[in-house]
Amino acid sequence: MVITNTTVSEPIESQSQTLEYNHPLFLQSTDVSGVSIISFQLKGSENYTRWNKSMKLALLGRNKLGFVNSKCKKENYPKNLWDQWERVNAIVLSWLMNSIDVSVIGGIV
């Protein structure tokens, strides 16, 4: 509680929350859509195993694997973080889409 002159005011609770760097909803300045997080694209069954392992490692290193293996669900977080969850999820989806060849992605989306 803050007392100023003769009035009493309650501090305003912030909707934003500071997230630690190791929190799944934390975004680095380089975590943006439109980039490829692995060096090759999924072409089909011929490189799926290599692509799958590479993508899992890349997501694990960014602490975002939970978005694709259902361990990081929106409902697991307080409602004031749901918008942040949506942003992170959109970026993870864009990473996945950017790593899939256009000839394959039509059958997925």
Biopython code that builds the backbone (N, CA, C, O; Angstrom):
import numpy as np
from Bio.PDB.StructureBuilder import StructureBuilder

atoms = [
    (1, "MET", "N", (0.842, -1.160, 0.000)),
    (1, "MET", "CA", (0.000, 0.000, 0.000)),
    (1, "MET", "C", (0.891, 1.228, 0.000)),
    (1, "MET", "O", (1.904, 1.272, 0.699)),
    (2, "VAL", "N", (0.512, 2.221, -0.784)),
    (2, "VAL", "CA", (1.281, 3.446, -0.890)),
    (2, "VAL", "C", (0.439, 4.592, -0.356)),
    (2, "VAL", "O", (-0.723, 4.741, -0.734)),
    (3, "ILE", "N", (1.023, 5.407, 0.527)),
    (3, "ILE", "CA", (0.307, 6.567, 1.053)),
    (3, "ILE", "C", (0.942, 7.807, 0.447)),
    (3, "ILE", "O", (2.133, 8.060, 0.626)),
    (4, "THR", "N", (0.139, 8.572, -0.268)),
    (4, "THR", "CA", (0.620, 9.809, -0.867)),
    (4, "THR", "C", (-0.289, 10.934, -0.408)),
    (4, "THR", "O", (-1.511, 10.838, -0.524)),
    (5, "ASN", "N", (0.293, 11.983, 0.106)),
    (5, "ASN", "CA", (-0.448, 13.091, 0.718)),
    (5, "ASN", "C", (-1.453, 12.511, 1.713)),
    (5, "ASN", "O", (-1.054, 11.963, 2.741)),
    (6, "THR", "N", (-2.720, 12.623, 1.429)),
    (6, "THR", "CA", (-3.720, 12.082, 2.352)),
    (6, "THR", "C", (-4.527, 10.966, 1.721)),
    (6, "THR", "O", (-5.543, 10.547, 2.275)),
    (7, "THR", "N", (-4.088, 10.479, 0.568)),
    (7, "THR", "CA", (-4.830, 9.408, -0.084)),
    (7, "THR", "C", (-4.070, 8.098, 0.020)),
    (7, "THR", "O", (-2.844, 8.079, 0.135)),
    (8, "VAL", "N", (-4.803, 7.027, -0.022)),
    (8, "VAL", "CA", (-4.208, 5.692, 0.020)),
    (8, "VAL", "C", (-4.517, 5.019, -1.304)),
    (8, "VAL", "O", (-5.665, 5.005, -1.746)),
    (9, "SER", "N", (-3.497, 4.464, -1.934)),
    (9, "SER", "CA", (-3.715, 3.764, -3.203)),
    (9, "SER", "C", (-3.042, 2.405, -3.159)),
    (9, "SER", "O", (-1.962, 2.241, -2.591)),
    (10, "GLU", "N", (-3.702, 1.440, -3.770)),
    (10, "GLU", "CA", (-3.145, 0.097, -3.868)),
    (10, "GLU", "C", (-2.257, 0.035, -5.099)),
    (10, "GLU", "O", (-2.601, 0.633, -6.118)),
    (11, "PRO", "N", (-1.130, -0.665, -5.048)),
    (11, "PRO", "CA", (-0.305, -0.811, -6.251)),
    (11, "PRO", "C", (-1.067, -1.584, -7.324)),
    (11, "PRO", "O", (-1.821, -2.507, -7.016)),
    (12, "ILE", "N", (-0.873, -1.215, -8.539)),
    (12, "ILE", "CA", (-1.531, -1.884, -9.662)),
    (12, "ILE", "C", (-0.763, -3.150, -9.980)),
    (12, "ILE", "O", (0.454, -3.131, -10.164)),
    (13, "GLU", "N", (-1.496, -4.252, -10.042)),
    (13, "GLU", "CA", (-0.863, -5.526, -10.360)),
    (13, "GLU", "C", (-0.606, -5.592, -11.855)),
    (13, "GLU", "O", (-1.503, -5.326, -12.655)),
    (14, "SER", "N", (0.579, -5.934, -12.224)),
    (14, "SER", "CA", (0.950, -6.016, -13.633)),
    (14, "SER", "C", (0.424, -7.286, -14.270)),
    (14, "SER", "O", (0.436, -8.350, -13.652)),
    (15, "GLN", "N", (-0.039, -7.176, -15.507)),
    (15, "GLN", "CA", (-0.467, -8.348, -16.261)),
    (15, "GLN", "C", (0.736, -9.126, -16.786)),
    (15, "GLN", "O", (0.645, -10.327, -17.040)),
    (16, "SER", "N", (1.842, -8.444, -16.943)),
    (16, "SER", "CA", (3.021, -9.130, -17.465)),
    (16, "SER", "C", (3.810, -9.735, -16.307)),
    (16, "SER", "O", (3.759, -9.255, -15.175)),
    (17, "GLN", "N", (4.512, -10.764, -16.613)),
    (17, "GLN", "CA", (5.301, -11.470, -15.611)),
    (17, "GLN", "C", (6.688, -11.656, -16.185)),
    (17, "GLN", "O", (6.830, -12.026, -17.350)),
    (18, "THR", "N", (7.699, -11.411, -15.397)),
    (18, "THR", "CA", (9.056, -11.620, -15.858)),
    (18, "THR", "C", (9.346, -13.118, -15.839)),
    (18, "THR", "O", (9.203, -13.780, -14.811)),
    (19, "LEU", "N", (9.750, -13.631, -16.982)),
    (19, "LEU", "CA", (10.039, -15.057, -17.111)),
    (19, "LEU", "C", (11.540, -15.271, -17.096)),
    (19, "LEU", "O", (12.290, -14.525, -17.727)),
    (20, "GLU", "N", (11.967, -16.278, -16.384)),
    (20, "GLU", "CA", (13.379, -16.653, -16.353)),
    (20, "GLU", "C", (13.785, -17.238, -17.704)),
    (20, "GLU", "O", (12.939, -17.751, -18.437)),
    (21, "TYR", "N", (15.049, -17.166, -18.030)),
    (21, "TYR", "CA", (15.559, -17.630, -19.324)),
    (21, "TYR", "C", (15.297, -19.113, -19.569)),
    (21, "TYR", "O", (15.254, -19.545, -20.721)),
    (22, "ASN", "N", (15.123, -19.896, -18.509)),
    (22, "ASN", "CA", (14.906, -21.332, -18.679)),
    (22, "ASN", "C", (13.425, -21.714, -18.637)),
    (22, "ASN", "O", (13.103, -22.902, -18.634)),
    (23, "HIS", "N", (12.541, -20.756, -18.605)),
    (23, "HIS", "CA", (11.096, -20.999, -18.618)),
    (23, "HIS", "C", (10.670, -21.312, -20.055)),
    (23, "HIS", "O", (11.132, -20.646, -20.981)),
    (24, "PRO", "N", (9.804, -22.307, -20.266)),
    (24, "PRO", "CA", (9.386, -22.665, -21.630)),
    (24, "PRO", "C", (8.729, -21.517, -22.406)),
    (24, "PRO", "O", (8.751, -21.520, -23.637)),
    (25, "LEU", "N", (8.151, -20.548, -21.714)),
    (25, "LEU", "CA", (7.498, -19.432, -22.402)),
    (25, "LEU", "C", (8.436, -18.250, -22.657)),
    (25, "LEU", "O", (8.038, -17.251, -23.256)),
    (26, "PHE", "N", (9.665, -18.374, -22.204)),
    (26, "PHE", "CA", (10.646, -17.307, -22.439)),
    (26, "PHE", "C", (11.083, -17.340, -23.899)),
    (26, "PHE", "O", (11.356, -18.408, -24.447)),
    (27, "LEU", "N", (11.147, -16.175, -24.522)),
    (27, "LEU", "CA", (11.632, -16.068, -25.901)),
    (27, "LEU", "C", (12.920, -15.263, -25.935)),
    (27, "LEU", "O", (12.987, -14.155, -25.403)),
    (28, "GLN", "N", (13.938, -15.828, -26.564)),
    (28, "GLN", "CA", (15.175, -15.097, -26.826)),
    (28, "GLN", "C", (14.914, -14.101, -27.946)),
    (28, "GLN", "O", (13.925, -14.232, -28.667)),
    (29, "SER", "N", (15.760, -13.132, -28.102)),
    (29, "SER", "CA", (15.584, -12.161, -29.198)),
    (29, "SER", "C", (15.727, -12.838, -30.562)),
    (29, "SER", "O", (15.245, -12.314, -31.566)),
    (30, "THR", "N", (16.381, -13.990, -30.603)),
    (30, "THR", "CA", (16.551, -14.718, -31.868)),
    (30, "THR", "C", (15.436, -15.729, -32.132)),
    (30, "THR", "O", (15.398, -16.345, -33.196)),
    (31, "ASP", "N", (14.533, -15.901, -31.174)),
    (31, "ASP", "CA", (13.409, -16.823, -31.342)),
    (31, "ASP", "C", (12.296, -16.126, -32.113)),
    (31, "ASP", "O", (11.374, -15.556, -31.529)),
    (32, "VAL", "N", (12.403, -16.183, -33.407)),
    (32, "VAL", "CA", (11.438, -15.511, -34.276)),
    (32, "VAL", "C", (10.933, -16.483, -35.331)),
    (32, "VAL", "O", (11.583, -17.483, -35.638)),
    (33, "SER", "N", (9.771, -16.178, -35.878)),
    (33, "SER", "CA", (9.256, -17.004, -36.968)),
    (33, "SER", "C", (10.021, -16.666, -38.245)),
    (33, "SER", "O", (10.684, -15.632, -38.325)),
    (34, "GLY", "N", (9.927, -17.524, -39.216)),
    (34, "GLY", "CA", (10.569, -17.265, -40.494)),
    (34, "GLY", "C", (11.997, -17.752, -40.594)),
    (34, "GLY", "O", (12.656, -17.527, -41.609)),
    (35, "VAL", "N", (12.487, -18.414, -39.565)),
    (35, "VAL", "CA", (13.844, -18.961, -39.619)),
    (35, "VAL", "C", (13.788, -20.478, -39.555)),
    (35, "VAL", "O", (12.796, -21.064, -39.122)),
    (36, "SER", "N", (14.860, -21.093, -39.992)),
    (36, "SER", "CA", (14.996, -22.546, -39.885)),
    (36, "SER", "C", (15.914, -22.842, -38.713)),
    (36, "SER", "O", (16.997, -22.266, -38.603)),
    (37, "ILE", "N", (15.485, -23.735, -37.846)),
    (37, "ILE", "CA", (16.312, -24.042, -36.677)),
    (37, "ILE", "C", (17.147, -25.298, -36.886)),
    (37, "ILE", "O", (17.961, -25.652, -36.033)),
    (38, "ILE", "N", (16.949, -25.977, -38.022)),
    (38, "ILE", "CA", (17.848, -27.059, -38.428)),
    (38, "ILE", "C", (18.283, -26.768, -39.862)),
    (38, "ILE", "O", (17.667, -25.961, -40.558)),
    (39, "SER", "N", (19.341, -27.429, -40.287)),
    (39, "SER", "CA", (19.984, -27.048, -41.552)),
    (39, "SER", "C", (19.412, -27.718, -42.803)),
    (39, "SER", "O", (19.919, -27.493, -43.902)),
    (40, "PHE", "N", (18.377, -28.527, -42.658)),
    (40, "PHE", "CA", (17.796, -29.203, -43.823)),
    (40, "PHE", "C", (16.295, -29.360, -43.610)),
    (40, "PHE", "O", (15.792, -29.220, -42.496)),
    (41, "GLN", "N", (15.595, -29.653, -44.693)),
    (41, "GLN", "CA", (14.148, -29.811, -44.619)),
    (41, "GLN", "C", (13.744, -31.276, -44.712)),
    (41, "GLN", "O", (14.442, -32.108, -45.291)),
    (42, "LEU", "N", (12.589, -31.555, -44.120)),
    (42, "LEU", "CA", (11.995, -32.876, -44.255)),
    (42, "LEU", "C", (11.524, -33.030, -45.696)),
    (42, "LEU", "O", (10.734, -32.223, -46.185)),
    (43, "LYS", "N", (12.007, -34.063, -46.370)),
    (43, "LYS", "CA", (11.637, -34.323, -47.766)),
    (43, "LYS", "C", (10.616, -35.448, -47.883)),
    (43, "LYS", "O", (9.951, -35.589, -48.910)),
    (44, "GLY", "N", (10.499, -36.234, -46.843)),
    (44, "GLY", "CA", (9.594, -37.379, -46.850)),
    (44, "GLY", "C", (10.151, -38.475, -45.968)),
    (44, "GLY", "O", (10.972, -38.226, -45.085)),
    (45, "SER", "N", (9.699, -39.677, -46.213)),
    (45, "SER", "CA", (10.121, -40.801, -45.372)),
    (45, "SER", "C", (11.619, -41.076, -45.477)),
    (45, "SER", "O", (12.208, -41.647, -44.559)),
    (46, "GLU", "N", (12.242, -40.673, -46.590)),
    (46, "GLU", "CA", (13.665, -40.959, -46.770)),
    (46, "GLU", "C", (14.568, -40.221, -45.774)),
    (46, "GLU", "O", (15.669, -40.694, -45.492)),
    (47, "ASN", "N", (14.135, -39.084, -45.241)),
    (47, "ASN", "CA", (14.975, -38.395, -44.252)),
    (47, "ASN", "C", (14.218, -38.067, -42.962)),
    (47, "ASN", "O", (14.651, -37.222, -42.179)),
    (48, "TYR", "N", (13.086, -38.740, -42.751)),
    (48, "TYR", "CA", (12.272, -38.443, -41.563)),
    (48, "TYR", "C", (13.019, -38.720, -40.257)),
    (48, "TYR", "O", (12.981, -37.895, -39.344)),
    (49, "THR", "N", (13.689, -39.855, -40.155)),
    (49, "THR", "CA", (14.371, -40.212, -38.905)),
    (49, "THR", "C", (15.416, -39.164, -38.542)),
    (49, "THR", "O", (15.485, -38.725, -37.394)),
    (50, "ARG", "N", (16.218, -38.767, -39.505)),
    (50, "ARG", "CA", (17.253, -37.740, -39.261)),
    (50, "ARG", "C", (16.606, -36.408, -38.916)),
    (50, "ARG", "O", (17.046, -35.728, -37.990)),
    (51, "TRP", "N", (15.554, -36.025, -39.661)),
    (51, "TRP", "CA", (14.846, -34.766, -39.411)),
    (51, "TRP", "C", (14.225, -34.768, -38.012)),
    (51, "TRP", "O", (14.336, -33.782, -37.283)),
    (52, "ASN", "N", (13.580, -35.857, -37.642)),
    (52, "ASN", "CA", (12.921, -35.979, -36.338)),
    (52, "ASN", "C", (13.927, -35.796, -35.195)),
    (52, "ASN", "O", (13.676, -35.040, -34.257)),
    (53, "LYS", "N", (15.049, -36.482, -35.278)),
    (53, "LYS", "CA", (16.072, -36.365, -34.235)),
    (53, "LYS", "C", (16.644, -34.952, -34.176)),
    (53, "LYS", "O", (16.827, -34.391, -33.096)),
    (54, "SER", "N", (16.920, -34.389, -35.339)),
    (54, "SER", "CA", (17.480, -33.034, -35.389)),
    (54, "SER", "C", (16.498, -32.000, -34.843)),
    (54, "SER", "O", (16.894, -31.091, -34.113)),
    (55, "MET", "N", (15.230, -32.135, -35.192)),
    (55, "MET", "CA", (14.217, -31.188, -34.728)),
    (55, "MET", "C", (14.024, -31.306, -33.219)),
    (55, "MET", "O", (13.910, -30.296, -32.526)),
    (56, "LYS", "N", (13.986, -32.531, -32.714)),
    (56, "LYS", "CA", (13.842, -32.711, -31.263)),
    (56, "LYS", "C", (15.006, -32.086, -30.509)),
    (56, "LYS", "O", (14.804, -31.434, -29.484)),
    (57, "LEU", "N", (16.217, -32.281, -31.005)),
    (57, "LEU", "CA", (17.393, -31.683, -30.363)),
    (57, "LEU", "C", (17.349, -30.161, -30.396)),
    (57, "LEU", "O", (17.658, -29.503, -29.402)),
    (58, "ALA", "N", (16.965, -29.609, -31.537)),
    (58, "ALA", "CA", (16.893, -28.149, -31.667)),
    (58, "ALA", "C", (15.834, -27.567, -30.729)),
    (58, "ALA", "O", (16.067, -26.538, -30.096)),
    (59, "LEU", "N", (14.684, -28.214, -30.638)),
    (59, "LEU", "CA", (13.620, -27.738, -29.751)),
    (59, "LEU", "C", (14.002, -27.926, -28.280)),
    (59, "LEU", "O", (13.725, -27.059, -27.451)),
    (60, "LEU", "N", (14.634, -29.049, -27.960)),
    (60, "LEU", "CA", (15.080, -29.293, -26.601)),
    (60, "LEU", "C", (16.095, -28.232, -26.166)),
    (60, "LEU", "O", (16.035, -27.738, -25.039)),
    (61, "GLY", "N", (17.006, -27.890, -27.042)),
    (61, "GLY", "CA", (18.011, -26.875, -26.739)),
    (61, "GLY", "C", (17.418, -25.496, -26.514)),
    (61, "GLY", "O", (18.018, -24.664, -25.833)),
    (62, "ARG", "N", (16.249, -25.248, -27.078)),
    (62, "ARG", "CA", (15.552, -23.969, -26.899)),
    (62, "ARG", "C", (14.471, -24.062, -25.813)),
    (62, "ARG", "O", (13.735, -23.102, -25.584)),
    (63, "ASN", "N", (14.380, -25.206, -25.155)),
    (63, "ASN", "CA", (13.383, -25.465, -24.119)),
    (63, "ASN", "C", (11.955, -25.333, -24.657)),
    (63, "ASN", "O", (11.070, -24.823, -23.971)),
    (64, "LYS", "N", (11.742, -25.800, -25.896)),
    (64, "LYS", "CA", (10.431, -25.711, -26.537)),
    (64, "LYS", "C", (9.885, -27.077, -26.959)),
    (64, "LYS", "O", (8.844, -27.139, -27.613)),
    (65, "LEU", "N", (10.554, -28.158, -26.605)),
    (65, "LEU", "CA", (10.102, -29.490, -26.997)),
    (65, "LEU", "C", (8.707, -29.795, -26.443)),
    (65, "LEU", "O", (7.934, -30.515, -27.076)),
    (66, "GLY", "N", (8.389, -29.261, -25.288)),
    (66, "GLY", "CA", (7.086, -29.481, -24.674)),
    (66, "GLY", "C", (5.913, -29.016, -25.515)),
    (66, "GLY", "O", (4.791, -29.482, -25.318)),
    (67, "PHE", "N", (6.151, -28.110, -26.446)),
    (67, "PHE", "CA", (5.079, -27.631, -27.318)),
    (67, "PHE", "C", (4.682, -28.669, -28.361)),
    (67, "PHE", "O", (3.570, -28.622, -28.885)),
    (68, "VAL", "N", (5.568, -29.598, -28.666)),
    (68, "VAL", "CA", (5.229, -30.624, -29.661)),
    (68, "VAL", "C", (4.954, -31.990, -29.038)),
    (68, "VAL", "O", (4.360, -32.849, -29.689)),
    (69, "ASN", "N", (5.370, -32.207, -27.802)),
    (69, "ASN", "CA", (5.093, -33.495, -27.168)),
    (69, "ASN", "C", (3.991, -33.385, -26.108)),
    (69, "ASN", "O", (3.819, -34.290, -25.292)),
    (70, "SER", "N", (3.265, -32.302, -26.124)),
    (70, "SER", "CA", (2.098, -32.053, -25.259)),
    (70, "SER", "C", (2.420, -31.909, -23.775)),
    (70, "SER", "O", (1.512, -32.010, -22.950)),
    (71, "LYS", "N", (3.653, -31.681, -23.414)),
    (71, "LYS", "CA", (3.982, -31.462, -22.003)),
    (71, "LYS", "C", (3.831, -29.997, -21.611)),
    (71, "LYS", "O", (3.745, -29.673, -20.426)),
    (72, "CYS", "N", (3.798, -29.127, -22.591)),
    (72, "CYS", "CA", (3.674, -27.688, -22.334)),
    (72, "CYS", "C", (2.317, -27.222, -22.863)),
    (72, "CYS", "O", (2.224, -26.630, -23.938)),
    (73, "LYS", "N", (1.277, -27.501, -22.090)),
    (73, "LYS", "CA", (-0.078, -27.155, -22.508)),
    (73, "LYS", "C", (-0.463, -25.783, -21.968)),
    (73, "LYS", "O", (-0.057, -25.393, -20.873)),
    (74, "LYS", "N", (-1.232, -25.081, -22.735)),
    (74, "LYS", "CA", (-1.688, -23.745, -22.357)),
    (74, "LYS", "C", (-2.361, -23.749, -20.989)),
    (74, "LYS", "O", (-2.156, -22.837, -20.187)),
    (75, "GLU", "N", (-3.164, -24.776, -20.725)),
    (75, "GLU", "CA", (-3.925, -24.858, -19.482)),
    (75, "GLU", "C", (-3.029, -25.047, -18.258)),
    (75, "GLU", "O", (-3.487, -24.884, -17.127)),
    (76, "ASN", "N", (-1.757, -25.390, -18.473)),
    (76, "ASN", "CA", (-0.821, -25.567, -17.358)),
    (76, "ASN", "C", (-0.346, -24.240, -16.771)),
    (76, "ASN", "O", (0.311, -24.222, -15.730)),
    (77, "TYR", "N", (-0.671, -23.138, -17.427)),
    (77, "TYR", "CA", (-0.178, -21.825, -17.028)),
    (77, "TYR", "C", (-1.327, -20.944, -16.579)),
    (77, "TYR", "O", (-2.473, -21.163, -16.972)),
    (78, "PRO", "N", (-1.029, -19.946, -15.756)),
    (78, "PRO", "CA", (-2.088, -19.017, -15.356)),
    (78, "PRO", "C", (-2.601, -18.232, -16.575)),
    (78, "PRO", "O", (-1.876, -18.036, -17.551)),
    (79, "LYS", "N", (-3.839, -17.796, -16.500)),
    (79, "LYS", "CA", (-4.472, -17.123, -17.642)),
    (79, "LYS", "C", (-3.709, -15.892, -18.112)),
    (79, "LYS", "O", (-3.767, -15.551, -19.294)),
    (80, "ASN", "N", (-2.996, -15.220, -17.216)),
    (80, "ASN", "CA", (-2.253, -14.034, -17.653)),
    (80, "ASN", "C", (-1.060, -14.387, -18.543)),
    (80, "ASN", "O", (-0.440, -13.490, -19.116)),
    (81, "LEU", "N", (-0.727, -15.670, -18.669)),
    (81, "LEU", "CA", (0.355, -16.093, -19.563)),
    (81, "LEU", "C", (-0.156, -16.756, -20.835)),
    (81, "LEU", "O", (0.648, -17.190, -21.660)),
    (82, "TRP", "N", (-1.460, -16.844, -21.016)),
    (82, "TRP", "CA", (-2.001, -17.528, -22.189)),
    (82, "TRP", "C", (-1.643, -16.824, -23.494)),
    (82, "TRP", "O", (-1.387, -17.495, -24.494)),
    (83, "ASP", "N", (-1.618, -15.508, -23.513)),
    (83, "ASP", "CA", (-1.214, -14.800, -24.734)),
    (83, "ASP", "C", (0.242, -15.105, -25.076)),
    (83, "ASP", "O", (0.587, -15.292, -26.243)),
    (84, "GLN", "N", (1.089, -15.152, -24.054)),
    (84, "GLN", "CA", (2.501, -15.492, -24.273)),
    (84, "GLN", "C", (2.616, -16.918, -24.790)),
    (84, "GLN", "O", (3.419, -17.180, -25.685)),
    (85, "TRP", "N", (1.826, -17.852, -24.244)),
    (85, "TRP", "CA", (1.828, -19.226, -24.709)),
    (85, "TRP", "C", (1.452, -19.270, -26.189)),
    (85, "TRP", "O", (2.086, -19.984, -26.965)),
    (86, "GLU", "N", (0.437, -18.519, -26.582)),
    (86, "GLU", "CA", (0.014, -18.469, -27.990)),
    (86, "GLU", "C", (1.135, -17.966, -28.889)),
    (86, "GLU", "O", (1.345, -18.507, -29.975)),
    (87, "ARG", "N", (1.862, -16.932, -28.449)),
    (87, "ARG", "CA", (2.981, -16.401, -29.237)),
    (87, "ARG", "C", (4.072, -17.447, -29.410)),
    (87, "ARG", "O", (4.563, -17.664, -30.518)),
    (88, "VAL", "N", (4.450, -18.093, -28.314)),
    (88, "VAL", "CA", (5.511, -19.101, -28.382)),
    (88, "VAL", "C", (5.069, -20.275, -29.248)),
    (88, "VAL", "O", (5.848, -20.779, -30.057)),
    (89, "ASN", "N", (3.834, -20.707, -29.083)),
    (89, "ASN", "CA", (3.322, -21.814, -29.883)),
    (89, "ASN", "C", (3.350, -21.474, -31.374)),
    (89, "ASN", "O", (3.714, -22.318, -32.194)),
    (90, "ALA", "N", (2.972, -20.255, -31.727)),
    (90, "ALA", "CA", (2.996, -19.834, -33.130)),
    (90, "ALA", "C", (4.420, -19.864, -33.688)),
    (90, "ALA", "O", (4.633, -20.268, -34.831)),
    (91, "ILE", "N", (5.380, -19.441, -32.890)),
    (91, "ILE", "CA", (6.774, -19.460, -33.341)),
    (91, "ILE", "C", (7.254, -20.896, -33.524)),
    (91, "ILE", "O", (7.921, -21.200, -34.513)),
    (92, "VAL", "N", (6.927, -21.777, -32.589)),
    (92, "VAL", "CA", (7.327, -23.186, -32.709)),
    (92, "VAL", "C", (6.693, -23.797, -33.960)),
    (92, "VAL", "O", (7.362, -24.519, -34.699)),
    (93, "LEU", "N", (5.421, -23.516, -34.202)),
    (93, "LEU", "CA", (4.769, -24.019, -35.421)),
    (93, "LEU", "C", (5.451, -23.495, -36.675)),
    (93, "LEU", "O", (5.608, -24.232, -37.648)),
    (94, "SER", "N", (5.856, -22.238, -36.664)),
    (94, "SER", "CA", (6.546, -21.693, -37.839)),
    (94, "SER", "C", (7.900, -22.360, -38.039)),
    (94, "SER", "O", (8.307, -22.585, -39.178)),
    (95, "TRP", "N", (8.608, -22.683, -36.954)),
    (95, "TRP", "CA", (9.875, -23.413, -37.075)),
    (95, "TRP", "C", (9.648, -24.767, -37.728)),
    (95, "TRP", "O", (10.404, -25.188, -38.603)),
    (96, "LEU", "N", (8.590, -25.443, -37.286)),
    (96, "LEU", "CA", (8.277, -26.751, -37.872)),
    (96, "LEU", "C", (7.925, -26.616, -39.347)),
    (96, "LEU", "O", (8.433, -27.371, -40.176)),
    (97, "MET", "N", (7.075, -25.677, -39.676)),
    (97, "MET", "CA", (6.664, -25.496, -41.068)),
    (97, "MET", "C", (7.833, -25.084, -41.953)),
    (97, "MET", "O", (7.909, -25.505, -43.107)),
    (98, "ASN", "N", (8.741, -24.273, -41.434)),
    (98, "ASN", "CA", (9.906, -23.855, -42.200)),
    (98, "ASN", "C", (10.895, -24.987, -42.427)),
    (98, "ASN", "O", (11.767, -24.893, -43.291)),
    (99, "SER", "N", (10.761, -26.057, -41.650)),
    (99, "SER", "CA", (11.700, -27.174, -41.786)),
    (99, "SER", "C", (11.126, -28.325, -42.606)),
    (99, "SER", "O", (11.710, -29.407, -42.665)),
    (100, "ILE", "N", (9.987, -28.084, -43.233)),
    (100, "ILE", "CA", (9.336, -29.128, -44.051)),
    (100, "ILE", "C", (9.249, -28.637, -45.485)),
    (100, "ILE", "O", (8.784, -27.527, -45.746)),
    (101, "ASP", "N", (9.698, -29.464, -46.407)),
    (101, "ASP", "CA", (9.653, -29.131, -47.842)),
    (101, "ASP", "C", (8.231, -28.825, -48.273)),
    (101, "ASP", "O", (7.279, -29.442, -47.794)),
    (102, "VAL", "N", (8.096, -27.883, -49.167)),
    (102, "VAL", "CA", (6.779, -27.451, -49.635)),
    (102, "VAL", "C", (5.981, -28.599, -50.261)),
    (102, "VAL", "O", (4.751, -28.607, -50.196)),
    (103, "SER", "N", (6.666, -29.555, -50.859)),
    (103, "SER", "CA", (5.964, -30.694, -51.461)),
    (103, "SER", "C", (5.369, -31.627, -50.414)),
    (103, "SER", "O", (4.445, -32.383, -50.713)),
    (104, "VAL", "N", (5.889, -31.582, -49.192)),
    (104, "VAL", "CA", (5.399, -32.426, -48.104)),
    (104, "VAL", "C", (4.394, -31.680, -47.233)),
    (104, "VAL", "O", (3.442, -32.275, -46.728)),
    (105, "ILE", "N", (4.600, -30.408, -47.063)),
    (105, "ILE", "CA", (3.787, -29.645, -46.121)),
    (105, "ILE", "C", (2.320, -29.570, -46.531)),
    (105, "ILE", "O", (1.455, -29.421, -45.669)),
    (106, "GLY", "N", (2.026, -29.668, -47.800)),
    (106, "GLY", "CA", (0.637, -29.651, -48.260)),
    (106, "GLY", "C", (-0.186, -30.770, -47.667)),
    (106, "GLY", "O", (-1.386, -30.604, -47.449)),
    (107, "GLY", "N", (0.428, -31.899, -47.402)),
    (107, "GLY", "CA", (-0.277, -33.031, -46.820)),
    (107, "GLY", "C", (-0.412, -32.939, -45.321)),
    (107, "GLY", "O", (-1.109, -33.751, -44.713)),
    (108, "ILE", "N", (0.245, -31.962, -44.708)),
    (108, "ILE", "CA", (0.227, -31.811, -43.249)),
    (108, "ILE", "C", (-0.724, -30.701, -42.830)),
    (108, "ILE", "O", (-1.505, -30.858, -41.891)),
    (109, "VAL", "N", (-0.653, -29.590, -43.529)),
    (109, "VAL", "CA", (-1.451, -28.406, -43.139)),
    (109, "VAL", "C", (-2.851, -28.498, -43.702)),
    (109, "VAL", "O", (-3.665, -27.601, -43.482)),
]
sb = StructureBuilder()
sb.init_structure("model")
sb.init_model(0)
sb.init_chain("A")
sb.init_seg("    ")
for serial, (resi, resn, name, xyz) in enumerate(atoms, 1):
    if name == "N":
        sb.init_residue(resn, " ", resi, " ")
    sb.init_atom(name, np.array(xyz, "f"), 0.0, 1.0, " ", f" {name:<3s}", serial, name[0])
structure = sb.get_structure()
